[in-house]
Structure formats: C-alpha cells, structure tokens
C-alpha cells in the first residue's frame, strides 16, 4: 500500500535551481526569468515548474529577460558571475530571450 502525505521533498537539483534563480534575479539588469522559446529552460518538480533555470548534469542554463540599456554580453557575464559560485563544475549558460523597457 502507498501512503500519501502532504509533504513534498525537493531533491538537490530543485533546491539548487531555486538558489540559481535567486542569484540570477539579484542582477539589477535582469527583469525576469523565462523558459525561452519552446519552453526548454525549466526545472520540473512537484507543483509548478521553475521557468528560467535548468540544472543539468554538466551545465546550468538560465533564461532571462533583461532591461534595455547595457550591452547584452556584459549582462550575461554579470549573471554568470552571480551564479558561478553555485555551479560546482557545471558550465553556466545564459540565454537572453527578450528585452524589457527600463
């Protein structure tokens, strides 16, 4: 017999995904996280998926909407710099999917 509980235990990858999302959103030029075209940048877990962060075996991918103004490569590097301490040996890839006004 299966016993159901109200408690959902998140695995280490979903915990890491939440930490990565928080770090990426700490960049002042990031307006929002996004799953990007085709909704491929996401962490699936109990409840709603976390759009904008995908933690994989060898990489972390982050999809962002950024504020218009600064050069996009600089913003991507800022996001990488904020996330890199959480990445262990994973590559950090940043997808800038859209621009937002100011």
C-alpha positions as CSV (number, residue, x, y, z in Angstrom):
1,X,0.0,0.0,0.0
2,X,1.2,3.5,-0.8
3,X,0.9,6.1,1.9
4,X,0.3,9.7,0.6
5,X,1.5,12.7,2.6
6,X,1.2,16.4,2.1
7,X,4.9,16.8,2.4
8,X,6.9,17.1,-0.9
9,X,10.6,16.7,-0.5
10,X,12.5,18.6,-3.2
11,X,15.7,17.0,-4.5
12,X,19.1,18.6,-4.5
13,X,18.6,19.8,-8.1
14,X,15.4,21.7,-7.4
15,X,16.9,23.3,-4.3
16,X,19.9,24.3,-6.5
17,X,17.5,25.6,-9.1
18,X,15.8,27.9,-6.6
19,X,19.2,29.2,-5.4
20,X,20.3,29.8,-9.0
21,X,17.0,31.7,-9.7
22,X,17.6,33.9,-6.7
23,X,21.2,34.6,-7.7
24,X,20.2,35.5,-11.3
25,X,17.4,37.8,-10.2
26,X,20.0,39.6,-8.0
27,X,21.4,41.1,-11.2
28,X,19.9,44.6,-11.5
29,X,19.6,44.2,-15.2
30,X,17.5,41.0,-15.1
31,X,13.8,41.9,-15.3
32,X,12.5,38.3,-15.2
33,X,13.3,34.6,-15.7
34,X,11.9,32.9,-18.8
35,X,11.8,29.4,-20.1
36,X,12.6,30.9,-23.5
37,X,11.3,29.8,-26.9
38,X,9.9,26.3,-26.9
39,X,9.9,26.4,-23.0
40,X,13.1,24.4,-22.8
41,X,14.8,26.2,-19.9
42,X,12.9,25.0,-16.8
43,X,13.2,22.8,-13.8
44,X,10.3,20.4,-13.4
45,X,9.3,19.5,-9.9
46,X,6.2,18.9,-7.7
47,X,3.8,21.8,-8.2
48,X,4.6,24.4,-10.8
49,X,7.9,24.2,-12.8
50,X,10.5,26.8,-12.3
51,X,10.8,28.6,-15.6
52,X,14.1,30.1,-16.5
53,X,16.5,27.7,-14.8
54,X,17.6,24.2,-15.9
55,X,20.1,22.3,-13.8
56,X,21.7,19.5,-15.7
57,X,24.5,17.1,-15.0
58,X,27.2,19.2,-16.6
59,X,25.6,22.6,-17.1
60,X,23.2,25.2,-15.6
61,X,21.1,27.1,-18.2
62,X,19.4,30.3,-17.2
63,X,16.8,32.1,-19.4
64,X,16.4,35.8,-18.7
65,X,14.5,38.9,-19.9
66,X,16.8,41.8,-19.4
67,X,16.3,45.6,-19.1
68,X,17.2,47.5,-22.2
69,X,20.3,49.7,-21.9
70,X,23.6,47.8,-21.2
71,X,25.4,45.6,-23.7
72,X,24.0,42.1,-23.6
73,X,27.3,40.3,-23.3
74,X,28.0,42.3,-20.1
75,X,24.7,41.4,-18.6
76,X,25.2,37.8,-19.4
77,X,28.6,37.8,-17.8
78,X,27.1,39.5,-14.7
79,X,24.6,36.7,-14.4
80,X,27.3,34.1,-14.8
81,X,29.4,35.7,-12.1
82,X,26.5,35.7,-9.7
83,X,25.6,32.0,-10.4
84,X,29.1,30.5,-10.8
85,X,29.7,30.0,-7.0
86,X,26.6,27.7,-7.0
87,X,27.6,25.8,-10.2
88,X,30.3,23.5,-8.8
89,X,32.0,22.3,-12.0
90,X,29.0,22.9,-14.3
91,X,29.1,25.3,-17.2
92,X,26.8,28.3,-16.8
93,X,25.0,29.3,-20.0
94,X,22.8,32.4,-20.1
95,X,20.0,32.8,-22.7
96,X,18.9,36.3,-23.1
97,X,15.4,35.7,-24.6
98,X,13.9,39.2,-24.6
99,X,14.3,42.8,-23.7
100,X,12.2,44.9,-21.3
101,X,11.9,48.7,-21.2
102,X,13.9,50.3,-18.5
